[in-house]
Amino acid sequence: MKQIGVAILGFGTVGAGVAKGLLENRDVLRERTGIDIELRRVADLDTTTDRGVALPPGVLGPDAAAAIADPAVDVVVELIGGTGVAKKFVRAALEAGKPVVTANKKLLAECGAELFALAAEKGVDLYFGASVGGGIPIIRALRDGLVGNRIETIYGILNGTCNYILTEMEKAGKPFDEVLADAQKLGFAEADPTLDVDGFDTLHKAAILAALAYGFSPDVHALPVQGIRGVVGARDIAEAKALGYRVKLLAVVKRDDDGLELRVAPTLVPESGMLGSVSGVFNAAMVKSDLDDWTLYYGRGAGRLPTASTVIGDIADVARALAAGTHRPFAVPVSASPVRVKSLGESRSRFYVRLALKDAPGSLAAATAAFAASGVSIRSAVQRGAGEDGFATVVVLTHEAVRSSVDAALGKIASSGVSGAAPVCLGIEG
Amino acid sequence: MKQIGVAILGFGTVGAGVAKGLLENRDVLRERTGIDIELRRVADLDTTTDRGVALPPGVLGPDAAAAIADPAVDVVVELIGGTGVAKKFVRAALEAGKPVVTANKKLLAECGAELFALAAEKGVDLYFGASVGGGIPIIRALRDGLVGNRIETIYGILNGTCNYILTEMEKAGKPFDEVLADAQKLGFAEADPTLDVDGFDTLHKAAILAALAYGFSPDVHALPVQGIRGVVGARDIAEAKALGYRVKLLAVVKRDDDGLELRVAPTLVPESGMLGSVSGVFNAAMVKSDLDDWTLYYGRGAGRLPTASTVIGDIADVARALAAGTHRPFAVPVSASPVRVKSLGESRSRFYVRLALKDAPGSLAAATAAFAASGVSIRSAVQRGAGEDGFATVVVLTHEAVRSSVDAALGKIASSGVSGAAPVCLGIEG
């Protein structure tokens, strides 16, 4: 039986998970791949903290360069994170002709082109399946299962913190701040939750999925992103629920002949559909492709062992290729005909609009006239009795419309003097 | 750019879909794999019927053996079906040293060991990703993404005909026969629906998934199977719904230290969960594994283009290996420690039991005493007023129990003389 030696760089949360998986499931991997994958080196500056994994004697050491150079190491697994030493060691491994597996989304996003070029030059593999989606095989699906499909739509619930918060806000009817504080206590949210709750983590993941689907590198800084903090309130979650929808922080990637929609925003999805059933810290990606129609991939989008599972899947891929004396290159493809990214105003969907209208004759007529004048067709409208502030709540669901037309209608309503607080406008997908 | 030539044997529904996909998405495959995959031969005895796919001139012919022997053909795709000529041609291709992709579940189930052995002897690949799940990458998930995991549970909604019928029975409150007739008119059910509605198709698929997960060949004829015909009525669908459940024809594969549960039966799943949200002809497989926890794979489990999508994914895998001058063997693994399959009586789950009890003092007490005496703990019990027949309906949900204990309780109730029509007993999972 062929033996493949593995070095893990970075003995943190995921590193310890990968070590545990490789050690405890070595027999399973042998049975399924016909290869004996052995953990031979773990490099981390901290060689004393107990990570709850019993490494064989002599495996753990502080010197990553030595681990890479060790002739017993065939595959290098980078789990340090960031773009500093992580990049240095990935380059060193590739230069040494050793394939690399990484879960480093930031490294891939910022240095991907350079590193894929180096891997290609050296004829070795650089795999990154766990960089998006943790334990969910969405990168693998785009690479392998859907390889023969043109991708039309990707919807992603890609951030466990946000999905947990939204699920709890709906269940308990609690405001964002309170649920965030609970999530922080439970370890489901970072002390500084900005990257998660303001949508940037989801956006970075969406950009990588779009790159894989369409062979181009979107400029993340130019993409529309809206998080859940300060945007989604218990009020809209309840209104959506009454109409049969749930609010999810959704990555939307939709292509038509005019170009590509690529954005992140709180979005209504049908409560009884697959996306509406993704709750708590679980994540999912739902893909529409020309041959396979709708497929969905669901699981834990983060966490020590689920992420380790995906990293180990990549290690097994690389090991199978090495054992066959070859490699199986996979890089972000580069399309000959790059796709145009649409502006937010060009995007098309159905919309949920909550208006505060003066409780006076003609208010609703003025609002609906504004939609009509902007070419937005209303599917349903519900008006509730006015509150103490003298404003009635009107919830409008539109038929499919162009975002700029909806914005124009909202502008007309604002300037007509019939409205109170600023309207809430969320897309409806799925 | 490397070129790989493909021959399709069998120009039926899926064959035409694969041809269409390879022809129309050749550019996509080139961009993503760096390989030019060309359809060079299509063999079918019927060379005249229009399948709605325009093949290049000279590609279609009646002679499968000639297609296999053609030096321009590098990969042979078997889409004839059955175990007659299909087996002959698969053997011929492997003998000729050419990798084979097939979607033939029956061939795999009946002749898998022999064909995998031949493929291994000849050093070529035999891929079968579309043999279970159509457009859903569940075989791929077990092979690749979850390769480093011990599989604990697989739940499968694996038959589109049954799921369509159950969904429509719930939506319309119609009886089985009526919905089946509609489904046949719409092309969602065969004229002879036995394989589908009596559960055998689901069982065969479950057996293949269990084989992949545990490295053994279950004896399909010895496994417990219950379909939906004559088992699931509108009544139980409504009772389940009132309790927050849906009835699905579920493949259950569950392993613990005592052995493996492997069965197919109508089963209650939570309405708001992922499995409960799989409706219509869509299918899903949900897997619990030791590292990755729960993952789910959803899509169209059958159909021309979804199945073609998976076949093309396999073709691309084989082409990548061929282009690298190697192969990437994948067979059903053979475990050194085969798992014991439990009897139905040993299986453990929660249960839904609907009883008809005489509307007389002591009936409910006798029934609940029977559960208690058999060691089955009741989670909830609802009694409805008696019907005109003088029997009251009692719906019992149990805590987790052993099936044989529940059967013992039902036996006691039957012999106590308090019950009318035979009870309905369905498992609850998820």
Interface residues (C-beta under 8 A of the other chain):
Chain A: G17 G21 L22 N25 V28 L29 E31 R32 T33 G34 G129 G135 I136 P137 R140 A141 R143 D144 G145 L146 V147 G148 N149 R150 G215 S272 G273 M274 G276 S277 V278 F282 A284 S289 D290 L291 D292 D293 W294 T295 L296 Y297 Y298 G299 R300 G303 L305 P306 A308 S309 T310 I312 G313 I315 A316 D317 R320 A321 A324 G325 T326 H327 R328 P329 P333 V334 S335 A336
Chain B: G17 G21 L22 N25 V28 L29 E31 R32 T33 G34 G129 G135 I136 P137 R140 A141 R143 D144 G145 L146 V147 G148 N149 R150 G215 S272 G273 M274 G276 S277 V278 F282 A284 S289 D290 L291 D292 D293 W294 T295 L296 Y297 Y298 G299 R300 G303 L305 P306 A308 S309 T310 I312 G313 I315 A316 D317 R320 A321 A324 G325 T326 H327 R328 P329 P333 V334 S335 A336
